[in-house]
């Protein structure tokens, strides 16, 4: 394969040009590296290198202006904005920057295409006046302010550009416009130079005029890289621009058109592969490289062109180990470096300008991998102390001082550094960031083998914050942490971490624009989806579509044509082409497969092998766990039985024996996270404890209306006491927690009211016991050691002479949940019968302890279903029968005892394994 650049050099040499004296102008710096390489292969003897410039460098040289970075341009625009806007109407920098980027982009476009600024801005102003939404004869202040902005655009532009020209500086568009202004003088003073333009496609108006001016003056040659297939097809977007230039430029009436080639129609192996997700594409690229079996020395003719920059890291991790030489031209965006997320987290908490921080944000910061090492000590990691304190104290919001109270003194300076308020002061913020970088550097330096890549990350962030500091000193417009964060994000978007490597050796990895004027035999292109390649409709501009058309500014149609050219040109000379697209449609990033793929299939020039790759997802057979009872487990069971089984632990076994095994045998407790919102179990405990406080003094007494009314006066105080005790340092004075706090009071108040109503109706209630804690020996045959049943009964009372055993539930319980038909079912179905099982356990224990005389009633009071009153346990004749026996007799408890002992015998039986149940 003869590459385009090599062909141009050979042609120039054959025509007798002195290569040393030529000025090569290329679409990108990257193409210049390849030009030098090809030049070294075709010369017969050593020569001085010719001048090689990118088009941006050439135009900047012509203009005599110094190019400004995007961030510097933003600050210069704000300076001009502040100059012409009255102080009382000025927006702060952070608000200004949110729309100024779009304005700079529009200024750029107007200048590069030599648009008539006055006409465009006047047109915009007139449109907005027609569009304004006020139907009143007198405009409101809001409308006046809105229209004033559009009127001022012309002034902003004039003052802004005048200031820059006075300082001999410029943004890209202004540099291009000035270059055109200087074209004639440049031609006069450089009549001895010969310029060579190669590899260009879509030219802006300034480039268009510069190239034509130099060509007409016989000071330049131009080489296009276009295939006849696209040039001769009047509707093919790949040839859209070059067809226009060939038809319109006077130069081509007297000079040959170089070049229209026929490489695209040559035989090619084109594979189109649909792969789900980005990572799937990365892994598949690795498979392609594995199957290619290319020697390392031939890899320079293989390129991976990434449609999305965030695919870089997954691709690098997917490259086969045997490929030792890789050249990454695009650089790793600094925003993808782990350290970037640390500073994002710090900015996010300090933007709020508060002394108290949300605990999850604090944990995210102190456990961040980039700073985890600074909490290390010879005694362990101090981070665990801090996390444990937050969890145990249930701290949802806490300050630096609260953190330090339970943190080791050795890390107090680190806590101060990260969590003492920045006071909305950018200078303080920058100093803290510098100090943090220094601390991390010291921690990395203490390792036996410091990670050089991590140190490089630190250095790049150090330089980035240096830039921020310099901008703040020079311009003094960054007045808040919000402003600083916006500028930081702008800088972060453009900064990259360059990879070291030999640019002309090994596998080439690049973005689509970096492939301009370059040719490869094997090309792998990723993310060929709509919305990515091409990018499609984007309206990131203040200038409407019709105004752009009227003033010959580029629209999304022209931008799509640019990508069409790059895509087809990349394939033009390639022999093996692999086009990957994401089969999972993403509304935010990209849609269905790109129109480029459909277009190639419709053109039918090449045979396209189209396949959809499904990931090899292993079929994981869900195998339920089964744990046999070893000697150790049996010993543990013996320990448990001596302490006693609670009704809840037995129902836990009924629900799932494996859960019982984890919780009771292995003593694995569920992780107790910080309780941000009051949990259901906390609410239940508060209600239970409050009612215990209220009713305990009445044990053995008959309730009276007066006593109950007095209890109501103490509801808020008692509920508050128990919330503080159980919710620890958590806040329940606002938000959802306040609602739960009010609900707890309402539940208790409603319950007491219901008891008052019952007393008013002539009923008598006598409290026998409150929170009665009992333990009974079950004497189970075939088990050689004592077995106990233990539990705490919420309340035992007498209602009109009938003893009731009551279990409180803060959640909703219906009558059907305390009814049974078949005794055998009570230990098999958790959802239906766990409530019945519990209340029968309580009745059984109280009877065994001779605390009650049968018959009795047992049941539940559901605070969420209080209108239903006391939900009594009952035995139904059948599932459809409405008739039920709600009195618990000796016969009832004997039947229950049989099932209870069966269940415990199963738990303790060495031959019956703990077998997991499949839960819904």
C-alpha positions in Angstrom: 0.0 0.0 0.0 1.3 3.4 -1.0 0.1 6.0 1.5 -1.3 9.4 0.4 1.6 11.3 2.1 4.2 9.1 0.5 2.6 9.6 -3.0 2.6 13.4 -2.6 6.3 13.4 -1.7 7.2 11.2 -4.6 5.2 13.4 -7.0 6.9 16.5 -5.7 10.3 14.9 -6.0 9.6 13.6 -9.6 8.6 17.2 -10.5 12.0 18.4 -9.5 11.0 20.4 -6.4 13.6 21.1 -3.8 12.0 19.4 -0.8 14.2 21.3 1.7 12.6 24.6 0.6 9.0 23.6 0.7 6.5 24.6 3.3 4.2 21.8 4.0 0.8 22.7 5.5 -1.2 19.7 7.0 -4.5 19.2 8.7 -2.9 18.1 11.9 0.5 17.9 13.7 0.2 14.1 13.8 0.3 14.0 10.0 3.6 16.0 10.1 5.3 13.1 12.0 4.3 10.7 9.3 5.4 13.1 6.6 8.9 13.2 8.1 9.0 9.4 8.3 8.0 8.9 4.7 10.5 11.7 3.6 13.3 9.8 5.3 12.5 6.7 3.2 12.5 8.4 -0.2 15.6 10.8 0.0 18.9 9.6 -1.4 21.1 11.7 0.8 20.8 13.7 4.1 18.8 17.0 3.8 17.6 19.7 6.1 14.0 19.0 7.1 11.4 21.2 5.2 9.1 23.5 7.2 6.1 21.4 8.4 3.2 23.2 10.0 -0.4 22.3 10.9 -3.0 24.7 9.3 -3.6 26.3 12.7 0.1 27.1 13.2 0.4 28.4 9.6 -2.6 30.7 10.0 -1.3 31.9 13.4 2.0 32.8 11.8 0.2 34.8 9.0 -2.0 36.7 11.5 0.8 37.9 13.8 -1.4 37.1 16.8 -0.7 34.8 19.7 -3.3 32.1 20.2 -5.2 32.0 23.5 -6.4 28.9 25.3 -10.2 28.4 25.7 -9.9 29.4 29.4 -7.9 32.6 28.7 -10.4 33.5 26.0 -13.3 33.1 28.5 -11.5 35.5 31.0 -10.8 38.0 28.3 -14.5 38.0 27.2 -15.6 38.5 30.8 -13.2 41.5 31.0 -14.8 43.0 27.9 -18.3 42.1 29.2 -17.6 43.9 32.6 -16.2 46.9 30.7 -19.5 47.6 28.8 -22.1 46.3 31.3 -23.1 48.5 34.3 -21.9 47.0 37.6 -25.5 46.6 38.9 -26.4 44.5 35.8 -23.3 42.4 35.7 -23.6 38.6 36.2 -21.1 36.8 38.4 -18.4 34.9 36.6 -19.9 31.5 37.3 -23.3 32.5 35.7 -21.5 34.3 32.8 -19.4 31.3 32.0 -22.4 29.0 31.5 -23.4 30.9 28.3 -20.1 32.6 27.4 -18.7 29.3 26.0 -21.5 29.1 23.4 -21.0 32.8 22.6 -17.2 32.3 22.0 -18.0 29.3 19.8 -20.4 31.5 17.7 -17.8 34.3 17.5 -15.3 31.7 16.3 -17.6 30.4 13.6 -18.6 33.9 12.4 -14.9 34.9 12.1 -13.7 31.7 10.5 -16.4 31.9 7.8 -16.0 35.7 7.5 -19.6 36.3 8.4 -20.9 39.9 8.5 -20.9 40.4 12.2 -23.2 43.5 12.2 -25.7 41.9 10.0 -25.9 38.6 12.0 -26.2 40.3 15.3 -28.8 42.8 14.1 -30.7 39.9 12.5 -30.6 38.0 15.9 -31.8 41.0 17.8 -34.7 41.5 15.4 -35.7 37.8 15.7 -35.7 38.0 19.5 -37.8 41.1 19.5 -40.4 39.3 17.4 -40.2 36.2 19.5 -40.4 37.9 22.9 -43.3 36.5 24.9 -44.8 39.7 26.4 -48.1 40.6 24.8 -48.4 43.8 26.9 -47.8 47.1 25.2 -45.3 48.0 27.9 -42.4 45.4 28.2 -41.7 43.9 31.6 -38.3 44.3 33.2 -37.6 40.6 32.5 -38.4 41.1 28.8 -36.3 44.3 28.6 -33.4 42.5 30.3 -33.7 39.6 27.9 -33.8 41.8 24.8 -31.0 43.9 26.1 -28.7 40.9 26.0 -29.3 40.4 22.3 -28.8 44.1 21.6 -25.5 44.0 23.4 -24.0 41.1 21.4 -22.6 43.4 18.8 -21.0 45.6 21.5 -19.5 42.5 23.3 -18.0 41.4 20.0 -16.5 44.8 19.1 -15.0 45.5 22.5 -13.7 41.9 22.9 -12.0 41.7 19.5 -10.6 45.3 19.8 -9.0 44.4 23.2 -7.5 41.2 21.9 -6.1 42.9 18.7 -4.5 45.6 20.9 -2.8 42.9 22.9 -1.8 41.0 19.7 -3.8 38.0 20.9 -6.7 36.1 19.5 -9.0 33.1 19.6 -9.0 30.8 16.6 -11.6 32.6 14.6 -10.1 36.1 15.1 -6.6 34.7 14.1 -8.1 33.3 10.9 -9.9 36.6 10.1 -6.6 38.5 10.7 -4.7 36.1 8.5 -7.0 36.8 5.6 -6.6 40.5 6.2 -2.8 40.0 6.0 -2.9 37.7 2.9 -1.8 40.2 0.4 1.1 41.4 2.5 2.1 37.8 3.2 2.1 37.0 -0.5 4.3 40.0 -1.3 6.8 39.3 1.5 6.9 35.5 0.8 7.1 35.4 -2.9 10.1 33.0 -2.7 8.2 30.3 -0.7 6.4 27.3 -2.2 3.6 26.0 0.0 2.2 22.5 -0.2 -1.3 21.9 1.1 -2.2 18.2 1.5 -5.0 16.1 2.9 -7.6 18.9 3.4 -11.4 18.5 2.9 -13.8 20.9 4.5 -12.3 24.4 4.4 -13.7 27.4 6.3 -14.0 30.6 4.3 -10.7 31.9 5.6 -8.8 28.7 4.6 -10.6 28.8 1.3 -9.4 32.4 0.5 -5.9 31.8 1.8 -5.3 28.7 -0.3 -6.9 30.2 -3.4 -4.7 33.4 -2.9 -1.5 31.4 -2.7 -2.5 29.1 -5.6 -3.4 32.0 -7.9 0.0 33.6 -7.0 1.8 30.4 -8.0 3.1 30.1 -4.5 1.4 26.8 -3.6 0.5 23.3 -4.7 -2.5 21.5 -3.4 -3.1 17.8 -3.1 -6.6 16.4 -2.3 -7.2 12.9 -1.1 -10.5 11.9 -2.7 -11.7 8.7 -4.4 -13.5 8.9 -7.8 -16.3 6.9 -6.3 -17.2 9.9 -4.0 -16.1 12.7 -6.4 -18.2 11.5 -9.3 -21.3 10.8 -7.2 -23.1 14.1 -6.9 -25.0 13.2 -3.8 -22.3 11.4 -1.8 -21.4 13.5 1.3 -17.8 12.2 1.3 -17.1 14.3 -1.8 -19.4 17.2 -1.0 -16.7 19.9 -0.3 -14.0 18.8 -2.8 -16.6 18.6 -5.7 -17.5 22.3 -4.9 -13.8 23.3 -4.9 -13.1 21.5 -8.2 -16.1 23.1 -9.8 -15.7 26.7 -8.5 -11.9 27.4 -8.2 -10.5 29.2 -11.1 -7.1 27.5 -10.4 -8.4 24.2 -11.6 -9.4 25.6 -15.0 -5.7 25.9 -15.8 -4.1 23.4 -13.5 -4.6 19.6 -13.0 -6.7 18.4 -10.1 -4.5 16.3 -7.8 -5.8 13.7 -6.9 -8.8 11.5 -7.6 -7.8 7.9 -6.9 -9.5 4.6 -7.3 -8.5 2.8 -4.2 -11.9 2.6 -2.6 -13.3 0.2 -5.2 -10.4 -2.3 -4.8 -11.1 -5.6 -3.0 -11.4 -5.3 0.7 -12.3 -7.4 3.7 -15.0 -5.4 5.5 -16.5 -6.8 8.7 -19.4 -5.0 10.4 -19.9 -6.2 14.0 -22.6 -5.3 16.4 -21.4 -5.6 20.0 -23.4 -4.8 23.1 -22.0 -1.9 25.3 -18.7 -0.1 25.3 -16.8 -2.7 27.2 -18.1 -5.4 24.9 -16.5 -3.4 22.0 -13.2 -3.1 23.8 -13.1 -6.9 24.5 -14.0 -7.6 20.9 -11.2 -5.4 19.6 -8.8 -7.5 21.7 -10.2 -10.6 20.0 -9.7 -9.1 16.6 -6.1 -8.3 17.4 -5.6 -11.8 18.7 -7.0 -13.4 15.5 -5.0 -11.1 13.2 -1.7 -12.7 14.3 0.2 -9.7 13.2 3.9 -9.5 14.0 4.9 -6.5 16.2 7.0 -5.1 13.3 3.9 -4.9 11.1 1.6 -3.3 13.7 2.4 0.2 12.5 0.0 -0.5 9.6 -2.8 -1.3 12.0 -4.9 1.4 13.6 -7.7 1.4 16.2 -9.8 4.5 15.7 -12.0 5.2 18.7 -15.3 7.0 18.2 -15.5 7.7 21.9 -12.5 8.8 24.1 -13.8 7.0 27.2 -13.2 3.7 25.4 -9.4 4.2 25.6 -8.8 2.6 29.0 -11.0 -0.5 28.3 -9.2 -1.0 24.9 -5.8 -0.7 26.5 -6.8 -3.3 29.0 -8.1 -5.6 26.3 -5.0 -5.6 24.0 -3.3 -9.1 23.9 -0.1 -9.5 25.9 2.0 -10.5 22.9 1.5 -6.9 21.4 4.4 -5.1 23.1 4.5 -1.9 21.0 1.6 0.5 21.2 1.4 4.1 20.3 -1.5 6.1 21.7 -1.8 9.4 19.9 -4.9 10.8 21.6 -3.6 10.9 25.2 -5.6 9.9 28.3 -8.1 12.6 29.2 -7.2 13.9 32.7 -10.9 13.7 33.6 -10.7 9.9 33.5 -7.7 9.8 36.0 -8.8 8.5 39.5 -7.5 11.7 41.1 -10.0 13.7 39.2 -12.9 12.1 41.1 -11.2 13.0 44.4 -11.1 16.7 43.6 -14.7 16.5 42.2 -15.8 15.1 45.6 -14.0 17.8 47.5 -15.4 20.6 45.3 -18.9 19.1 45.7 -18.9 19.4 49.5 -17.2 22.8 49.7 -19.4 24.4 47.0 -22.2 24.3 49.6 -20.1 26.5 52.0 -21.2 24.7 55.1 -19.5 23.4 58.2 -21.4 20.1 58.3 -21.1 17.5 55.6 -23.2 14.5 54.6 -21.7 11.3 56.0 -21.7 9.4 52.6 -19.7 12.2 51.0 -17.2 12.2 53.8 -16.8 8.4 53.6 -16.4 8.6 49.8 -13.6 11.1 50.2 -11.6 9.5 53.0 -11.9 6.0 51.5 -10.9 7.3 48.0 -8.1 5.1 46.7 -5.9 8.2 45.9 -5.7 9.2 49.6 -6.3 5.9 51.4 -2.6 5.7 51.9 -2.3 8.9 53.9 -4.5 7.3 56.7 -2.1 4.4 57.0 0.0 3.9 60.1 2.1 1.2 61.8 -1.0 0.4 63.9 -3.4 0.0 60.9 -5.6 2.3 59.0 -7.1 5.2 60.9 -9.9 5.4 58.3 -11.6 2.4 60.0 -11.8 4.4 63.3 -13.5 7.3 61.6 -16.0 5.0 59.6 -16.8 3.1 62.8 -17.5 6.2 64.8 -19.8 7.6 62.1 -21.7 4.3 62.0 -22.0 3.7 65.7 -23.0 7.3 66.5 -25.5 7.3 63.6 -24.1 10.6 62.3 -25.8 11.7 59.1 -24.3 15.2 59.1 -21.0 16.0 60.9 -18.3 18.7 61.0 -14.5 18.5 60.9 -14.5 19.0 64.7 -16.9 16.1 65.3 -14.7 13.9 63.0 -11.6 14.8 65.0 -13.2 13.9 68.3 -13.0 10.2 67.5 -10.1 10.2 65.0 -6.5 9.5 66.0 -4.5 12.7 66.7 -2.0 11.8 63.9 -4.7 12.4 61.2 -6.2 15.6 62.7 -4.2 17.7 60.3 -5.5 15.7 57.3 -9.1 16.1 58.5 -8.5 19.9 58.9 -7.0 20.0 55.4 -9.9 18.3 53.7 -12.9 19.3 55.8 -12.3 22.7 57.4 -14.5 25.0 55.4 -13.0 26.8 52.4 -15.1 29.8 53.3 -16.1 30.3 49.7 -12.6 31.6 49.1 -10.9 30.3 45.9 -7.4 31.2 47.2 -8.0 29.0 50.3 -9.4 26.2 48.1 -6.3 26.3 45.8 -3.9 26.3 48.8 -5.7 23.3 50.3 -5.5 21.4 47.0 -1.8 22.1 46.8 -1.3 20.9 50.3 -3.3 17.7 49.7 -1.2 16.9 46.6 1.9 17.4 48.6 0.6 15.0 51.4 -0.3 12.3 48.9 3.1 12.7 47.2 4.8 12.1 50.6 2.6 9.0 51.2 3.5 7.6 47.7 7.2 8.4 48.3 7.2 6.2 51.4 6.5 3.1 49.4 9.3 0.7 48.6 8.3 0.9 44.9 6.5 4.1 44.3 4.0 4.0 41.5 5.4 6.3 38.8 2.0 6.6 37.1 0.4 7.9 40.3 3.2 10.4 40.7 2.6 11.6 37.1 -1.1 12.1 37.9 -0.1 14.2 40.9 2.2 16.3 38.8 -0.4 17.0 36.2 -2.9 18.0 38.8 -0.3 20.2 40.4 0.3 22.0 37.1 -3.5 22.3 36.5 -4.0 24.0 39.9 -1.0 26.2 39.2 -2.8 27.3 36.0 -5.9 28.1 38.1 -3.9 30.0 40.6 -2.3 32.1 37.9 -5.7 32.8 36.3 -7.1 33.9 39.6 -4.1 36.2 40.3 -4.1 37.7 36.7 -7.8 38.2 36.3 -9.3 38.2 39.8 -12.8 37.2 38.5 -13.0 33.9 40.3 -15.0 35.1 43.3 -16.5 31.8 44.7 -15.9 28.1 44.9 -18.6 27.6 42.3 -16.7 29.8 39.8 -13.4 28.1 40.6 -15.0 24.7 40.1 -16.4 25.7 36.7 -12.9 26.9 35.5 -11.4 23.8 36.9 -13.8 21.6 34.9 -13.1 23.6 31.8 -9.3 23.1 32.2 -9.9 19.4 33.0 -11.8 18.8 29.8 -8.9 19.8 27.6 -6.0 18.4 29.6 -4.6 15.0 28.6 -1.9 12.7 30.0 0.3 11.9 27.1 1.6 8.4 26.6 5.3 7.8 26.0 6.1 5.7 22.9 7.6 5.6 19.5 5.1 7.4 17.3 5.9 5.4 14.1 6.1 1.9 15.7 3.5 -0.5 17.0 -0.2 -0.6 17.1 -1.7 2.9 16.5 -4.6 4.0 18.7 -6.2 7.4 17.8 -9.4 9.4 17.5 -11.2 10.0 14.2 -9.8 13.5 13.6 -6.2 12.4 14.3 -6.5 10.0 11.4 -6.6 12.8 8.9 -4.2 12.3 5.9 -3.0 8.9 7.5 -3.4 5.5 5.9 -3.4 2.0 7.4 -3.8 -1.5 5.9 -5.9 -2.7 8.8 -8.4 -0.4 10.5 -10.6 -1.1 13.4 -13.3 1.6 14.0 -15.4 1.6 17.2 -18.7 3.2 18.2 -20.0 3.7 14.7 -23.5 4.7 16.0 -25.8 7.5 15.2 -25.1 10.4 17.5 -21.4 9.5 17.6 -20.3 8.9 14.0 -21.8 11.1 12.7 -22.7 13.3 15.7 -26.0 14.4 14.1 -28.1 17.4 15.1 -26.6 19.4 17.9 -27.7 23.0 18.6 -25.0 24.3 20.8 -25.3 27.8 19.4 -27.2 31.1 19.8 -27.5 31.4 16.0 -30.6 29.7 14.6 -30.4 27.3 11.7 -32.0 29.7 9.1 -29.6 32.5 10.1 -26.7 30.1 9.6 -28.0 29.2 6.1 -28.5 32.9 5.2 -24.9 33.8 6.2 -23.3 30.6 4.8 -22.2 29.3 8.3 -21.9 25.6 8.7 -24.8 23.6 10.1 -25.1 20.0 11.3 -25.4 18.9 7.7 -21.9 20.2 6.8 -20.5 18.7 10.1 -22.0 15.3 9.2 -20.4 15.6 5.7 -17.0 16.2 7.4 -17.3 12.9 9.4 -18.5 11.1 6.3 -15.3 12.1 4.5 -13.1 11.0 7.4 -14.9 7.7 7.7 -14.7 6.8 4.0 -11.1 8.2 3.6 -10.0 5.9 6.4 -11.4 2.9 4.6 -10.2 4.1 1.1 -6.7 2.5 1.1 -7.3 -0.1 3.8 -7.4 -3.8 3.0 -9.0 -5.1 6.2 -11.7 -3.0 7.9 -13.5 -3.8 11.1 -16.5 -1.6 11.9 -17.9 -2.0 15.4 -21.1 -0.5 16.7 -23.0 -0.7 20.0 -26.2 -2.8 19.7 -27.5 -1.4 23.0 -29.3 1.9 22.1 -28.3 4.7 24.5 -30.5 7.8 24.2 -27.9 10.0 25.7 -24.8 8.9 23.8 -25.7 7.2 20.6 -28.6 5.5 18.9 -28.8 2.7 16.4 -26.1 1.7 14.0 -24.7 4.5 12.0 -26.1 5.5 8.6 -22.5 5.0 7.3 -23.0 1.3 7.7 -26.4 1.3 5.9 -24.9 3.5 3.2 -22.1 1.1 2.5 -24.5 -1.8 2.3 -26.8 0.0 -0.1 -23.9 1.1 -2.3 -23.0 -2.6 -2.8 -19.5 -1.8 -3.9 -18.0 -4.2 -1.3 -19.3 -7.4 0.2 -20.1 -6.5 3.8 -19.9 -9.3 6.4 -22.4 -8.2 9.0 -22.6 -10.1 12.3 -24.1 -9.5 15.7 -22.0 -10.7 18.6 -23.8 -11.9 21.7 -21.6 -12.0 24.8 -20.8 -15.5 26.0 -22.8 -15.4 29.2 -22.3 -18.5 31.2 -25.5 -20.2 32.3 -25.3 -20.2 36.0 -27.5 -22.9 37.4 -29.0 -21.6 40.6 -28.0 -24.2 43.2 -29.6 -23.9 46.6 -27.1 -24.1 49.5 -27.1 -27.1 51.7 -25.1 -27.2 55.0 -24.7 -30.5 56.8 -24.5 -30.3 60.6 -20.9 -30.9 61.7 -19.8 -31.5 65.3 -19.0 -27.8 65.6 -22.5 -26.8 64.4 -24.2 -29.3 66.8 -22.1 -27.8 69.6 -23.2 -24.3 68.7 -26.8 -25.5 68.5 -26.5 -26.9 72.1 -25.2 -23.5 73.2 -28.2 -21.8 71.5 -30.8 -24.1 73.1 -29.4 -23.5 76.6 -30.0 -19.7 76.0 -33.3 -20.4 74.5 -35.0 -20.1 71.0 -37.0 -16.9 70.6 -40.2 -17.0 68.5 -38.6 -14.7 65.9 -35.5 -17.0 65.5 -37.8 -20.0 64.9 -39.9 -18.1 62.3 -36.6 -17.1 60.7 -35.8 -20.8 60.4 -39.2 -21.4 58.9 -38.6 -18.6 56.4 -35.2 -19.8 55.3 -33.0 -22.3 57.2 -29.8 -20.8 55.6 -30.6 -17.4 57.1 -31.0 -19.1 60.5 -27.6 -20.8 60.0 -25.9 -17.5 59.1 -27.5 -15.5 61.9 -27.6 -17.9 64.8 -24.9 -20.5 64.1 -22.3 -18.3 62.5 -23.4 -15.1 64.3 -23.2 -13.1 61.1 -25.2 -9.9 61.6 -26.6 -7.7 58.9 -24.3 -4.7 58.4 -25.7 -1.7 60.3 -25.3 1.3 58.1 -25.9 4.8 59.2 -29.7 5.2 59.6 -30.3 8.3 57.5 -34.0 8.0 57.8 -35.6 6.4 60.8 -36.0 2.7 60.0 -39.2 0.7 60.7 -37.5 -1.3 63.5 -36.5 2.0 65.2 -40.0 3.2 65.0 -41.3 -0.1 66.4 -38.8 0.0 69.3 -39.8 3.6 70.2 -43.5 2.7 70.3 -42.8 -0.4 72.4 -40.5 1.4 74.9 -43.0 4.3 75.2 -45.9 2.0 75.9 -43.8 0.0 78.4 -43.0 3.3 80.2 -46.7 4.3 80.2 -48.3 1.0 81.2 -45.7 -0.6 83.5 -46.9 1.4 86.5 -50.4 0.0 86.0 -49.5 -3.7 86.4 -52.1 -5.4 88.5 -54.4 -2.3 88.2 -57.6 -1.5 86.3 -57.2 1.4 83.8 -59.2 4.6 84.2 -60.0 7.3 81.7 -58.2 9.9 83.9 -55.0 7.9 84.0 -55.0 7.4 80.2 -55.6 11.1 79.7 -52.6 11.9 81.8 -50.5 9.6 79.7 -51.3 11.6 76.6 -49.7 14.7 78.1 -46.3 12.8 78.2 -46.3 11.4 74.7 -44.0 13.9 73.0 -41.5 13.9 75.9 -41.3 10.1 76.1 -41.2 9.6 72.3 -38.4 12.2 72.1 -36.4 10.5 74.9 -36.5 7.1 73.1 -35.8 8.6 69.6 -32.7 10.2 71.1 -31.7 7.0 72.7 -32.2 4.7 69.7 -31.5 7.1 66.9 -28.4 8.3 68.7 -27.0 11.5 67.2 -29.3 11.4 64.2 -31.5 14.4 63.5 -35.3 14.0 63.6 -36.3 17.7 63.6 -36.8 18.0 59.9 -37.6 16.2 56.7 -38.7 12.6 56.5 -37.5 11.9 60.0 -39.7 14.6 61.5 -42.7 12.9 59.7 -41.8 9.5 61.3 -41.4 11.3 64.7 -44.9 12.7 64.3 -46.3 9.3 63.2 -44.9 7.7 66.3 -46.7 10.2 68.5 -49.9 9.8 66.4 -49.8 6.0 66.7 -49.5 6.1 70.5 -52.1 8.9 70.8 -54.5 7.0 68.7 -53.9 3.8 70.7 -54.6 5.5 74.0 -57.7 7.2 72.5 -59.0 3.8 71.4 -58.5 2.5 75.0 -60.4 5.6 76.4 -63.3 4.9 73.9 -63.4 1.3 75.1 -63.6 2.4 78.7 -66.3 5.0 77.9 -68.3 2.1 76.3 -68.4 0.4 79.7 -65.5 -2.1 79.2 -63.0 -2.9 81.9 -59.3 -3.3 81.2 -56.9 -4.6 83.8 -53.2 -4.7 83.1 -51.6 -8.0 84.3 -48.1 -7.7 82.9 -46.1 -5.4 80.5 -43.0 -6.6 78.6 -43.1 -9.9 80.5 -39.8 -11.7 79.8 -40.2 -15.5 80.1 -38.1 -18.7 79.6 -39.6 -22.2 79.6 -38.1 -25.7 79.4 -39.6 -27.7 76.5 -38.4 -31.2 77.5 -38.2 -32.7 74.0 -37.7 -36.4 73.7 -34.7 -37.7 71.7 -32.8 -34.5 72.5 -30.4 -35.3 75.4 -29.9 -31.7 76.5 -32.3 -29.1 77.8 -34.2 -26.9 75.2 -35.6 -23.6 76.2 -38.1 -21.2 74.6 -37.7 -17.6 75.5 -39.4 -14.4 74.6 -40.8 -11.1 75.8 -44.6 -10.6 75.8 -45.6 -7.0 75.0 -48.7 -7.0 77.1 -51.1 -9.3 79.1 -54.4 -7.8 80.2 -57.9 -8.8 81.2 -60.6 -7.4 79.0 -64.0 -7.8 80.6 -62.6 -10.7 82.5 -61.0 -12.5 79.5 -57.2 -12.7 79.5 -55.6 -11.3 76.4 -52.0 -11.8 75.2 -51.1 -8.9 73.0 -48.2 -8.4 70.6 -47.7 -4.9 69.2 -46.9 -4.4 65.5 -46.0 -0.9 64.1 -46.6 -2.2 60.6 -49.8 -3.3 59.0 -51.3 -6.7 59.9 -54.6 -8.0 58.7 -56.9 -10.5 60.4 -56.0 -13.2 57.9 -52.4 -13.2 59.2 -53.5 -14.5 62.6 -55.7 -17.4 61.4 -54.9 -21.0 60.6 -56.8 -24.0 59.2 -54.2 -26.8 59.3 -51.8 -27.1 62.3 -49.1 -28.7 60.1 -48.9 -25.4 58.0 -47.9 -23.2 61.0 -44.2 -24.2 60.7 -44.0 -24.3 56.9 -45.4 -21.0 55.5 -43.7 -17.9 57.0 -45.7 -15.3 55.2 -49.1 -16.6 56.2 -48.5 -18.0 59.6 -45.4 -16.4 61.3 -47.7 -13.9 63.3 -49.9 -16.8 64.5 -46.8 -18.8 65.5 -45.4 -15.9 67.5 -48.6 -15.2 69.5 -49.1 -18.9 70.2 -45.5 -19.1 71.5 -46.2 -16.3 73.9 -49.5 -18.0 75.1 -47.7 -21.3 75.4 -44.9 -19.8 77.6 -47.3 -17.9 79.8 -49.4 -21.0 80.3 -46.3 -23.2 81.1 -45.2 -20.6 83.7 -48.8 -20.6 85.1 -49.1 -16.9 84.6 -52.5 -17.3 82.9 -55.5 -19.5 83.2 -57.1 -20.9 80.0 -59.1 -20.2 78.0 -57.4 -17.0 76.8 -57.2 -14.8 73.7 -54.0 -14.0 71.9 -53.4 -11.7 69.0 -52.0 -8.5 67.6 -52.6 -4.8 67.8 -51.5 -3.3 64.5 -50.8 0.5 64.8 -51.1 0.9 61.1 -54.5 -0.9 61.1 -55.7 0.3 64.5 -59.3 0.7 63.4 -59.6 -3.1 63.3 -58.8 -3.2 67.0 -57.4 -6.4 68.6 -56.8 -9.0 65.9 -57.4 -12.3 67.6 -55.8 -15.6 66.7 -58.4 -18.0 65.4 -58.7 -21.6 64.1 -60.9 -21.9 61.0 -62.7 -25.0 59.9 -61.7 -24.4 56.2 -60.1 -21.7 54.1 -63.5 -20.6 52.9 -65.3 -20.9 56.2 -66.1 -17.7 58.1 -66.6 -19.6 61.3 -63.6 -19.7 63.7 -62.7 -20.4 67.2 -60.8 -17.5 68.8 -60.4 -18.9 72.3 -57.1 -20.6 73.1 -57.7 -23.7 75.1 -55.6 -26.6 76.5 -56.3 -28.4 73.3 -55.1 -25.5 71.2 -51.8 -25.3 73.0 -51.3 -29.1 72.9 -51.7 -29.1 69.1 -49.3 -26.1 68.9 -46.8 -27.9 71.2 -46.6 -30.9 68.9 -45.7 -28.6 65.9 -43.3 -26.5 68.0 -41.4 -29.6 69.2 -41.3 -31.0 65.6 -39.7 -27.8 64.4 -37.1 -27.7 67.1 -36.4 -31.4 66.7 -35.7 -30.8 63.0 -33.4 -27.9 63.8 -31.4 -30.1 66.2 -31.5 -33.3 64.2 -27.9 -34.1 63.0 -29.2 -35.9 59.9 -31.3 -33.0 58.6 -29.2 -30.4 56.8 -29.8 -26.6 56.7 -31.3 -26.4 53.2 -31.8 -23.0 51.5 -35.3 -22.1 50.4 -35.9 -20.3 47.1 -37.6 -17.0 48.1 -39.6 -14.7 45.9 
